Amino acid sequence: DQLVKEKFSFEAFYKFYKEMLGDRPELGKVFDDIKAGSKRNYITLDQMVEFLNKFQRDPRLNEILFPHHNKEGTKKLIQAYEQDKSKQKIGQLTLDGFTNFLMSPDNLPT
């Protein structure tokens, strides 16, 4: 059998991934660290911006060519990877949305 590229979307891959591998506790740990001990089930826009700049961005990069992440760009990432529409609208990212982002091409090193 062959996979039909058009039918194998990111959502289909993610569903397959979760069924095969289950939850990854190390992602939950990182997510909890970003939440800084909060009992909420999401991280805020500001927390995600800080995570991107502090841990996902290479500090050796030229800041003019590779500027730091900002709220506007990060909100677009949340809208792209958060599945809960109500959380998208207010700039919040759940663990599922965070996992989606980490597995995406938008998480390539910069």
Salt bridges, closest charged atoms under 4 A:
ASP23 OD1 - LYS18 NZ 3.27
GLU26 OE2 - ARG24 NE 2.66
ASP32 OD1 - LYS35 NZ 3.41
ASP33 OD2 - LYS29 NZ 3.12
ASP46 OD1 - LYS71 NZ 3.12
ASP58 OD2 - ARG60 NH2 2.66
ASP96 OD1 - LYS18 NZ 3.00
